[in-house]
Structures are given as structure tokens and as C-alpha cells.
Amino acid sequence: MQTAVVTGASSGIGKEISLRLLSLGFGVIGVSRTVDNDTISHANFNFFKADLSDETSTLLACEKLKNEDISILINCAGFGKFEPHEELNPHAITDMTFLNLTAPMLLTNALLRDLKKNDGYLINITSIEAIKASKFAGVYSATKSGLKAFSDSLFEETRKSNLSITTINPDMTESSFYDELRFETSQKENEKLLSYDIANAVEHILKMRKGAVVSDYTIRSLNFGISKKKL
């Protein structure tokens, strides 16, 4: 059985992807600060508790995951703060940068030999903000566009191997991502994505002929919508 590592597996997109991989017959190691065996109840799911916004915790996770035989790495964990840049807490800037960009690069560094040996898959979940500019999103956009740039470069670097590398850039997706924000996805079905849509994209990538790869996968809602929360 091939094994996948999915970060941010406790909720939202990461949880939906983990469930999809399990349904496809993969073993899944879910990495999160809060994930446990009650989050996903499946014989082939194992949790690994780690705070990927913390350097010490991330490096420890990297060392332990090196002992596994990994065929798929899906970097999904992330968070965003959307405020005028001068009003951002400095810790929010450093945590966002580490979780959204540094941790995926460290995990990839630790697992890349396995991924190449196993003709595997590296899938980085970025954001629509990786390919567009929005006000109050400077740091978040920088981390997500940086992750996309990392993926693009690594794709060229590893093309002599059978490793498939894809960046998925989702539009606003209904999830707990917005719990602490002042806005959220629209309630209209055509104005938002569902975590299910991103899991569909992952399944598509894994089922493609191995000689072909979608290196950049952008998913948009059909219509645009956003809901501001009542204060």
C-alpha cells in the first residue's frame, strides 16, 4: 500500500483530501496540531501531531517522517490574516510565512528522495492569491506565490525522474479557514468552492497517465461572491 502525507488533515480541504485518498486505497499520515484518530476513523489513517508554524516542531516531524516510505506529499496546511500591512502583528507575519511556505519546503526536502524513488506525487495547495493581487493580502499572497514558484522550479529540477509535481490554486473554498476572519465564502453554490472540489482535483491528478502531469491547476468558482460577517 502506498502512503501519503497530508498536512492540515484535521479539517477543511486537508481532511477532505485525506478521506478521498483513503477511499482510493492509500494509507494516509495526517499532520496537524489537532488531528487525532477520532478526526478520521479509518484503519489506514494515522495522525502525526505537529505545529508546522513552529520550526522545532516542523524539523522533528521531518526527521520522523523520513523513517516512513512516502509516495505522496500534499502540503495543505495554511492560514491567512488580511489586514493593512502596518496593522499586522509581527508574529502573524512570521507564523504565516513559516506555515505557508517554509514548512512545505522543509517537508519536501525531507521526503523528496522517497517521492522520486516511488515515482510519487508532490501536490502543493496554494490559493488563487498565488496568481493575483488583492489588497490586505500582501503577506498571504507572498507566501502562496512563493510556494507556487518553489513548485515550478522543483518541477524543472526533477523532470528526469518520474515524480509528478502539481500546484493547485483554489478560489475561496468553504472551510474553517474563515472562522477567525471578518469575511467568509458566499452562501450561494455558484460563488464558492467546496473542499470536495479540491479532492476531485487531487483524484484527477493521481489518475492521469503517469507520462502527463498538470503542473498548475487553478480552480475558480463560476461566479464571484463574498460575505462580510456582522460585527
PyMOL commands that set and color helices and strands:
alter all, ss='L'
color gray80, all
select helices_A, chain A and resi 12-23+55-65+85-87+90-117+128-130+138-157+176-178+189-191+195-207
alter helices_A, ss='H'
color red, helices_A
select strands_A, chain A and resi 3-7+27-32+45-49+70-75+121-125+164-170+173-174+183-185+193-194+216-219+226-228
alter strands_A, ss='S'
color yellow, strands_A
deselect
rebuild
show_as cartoon
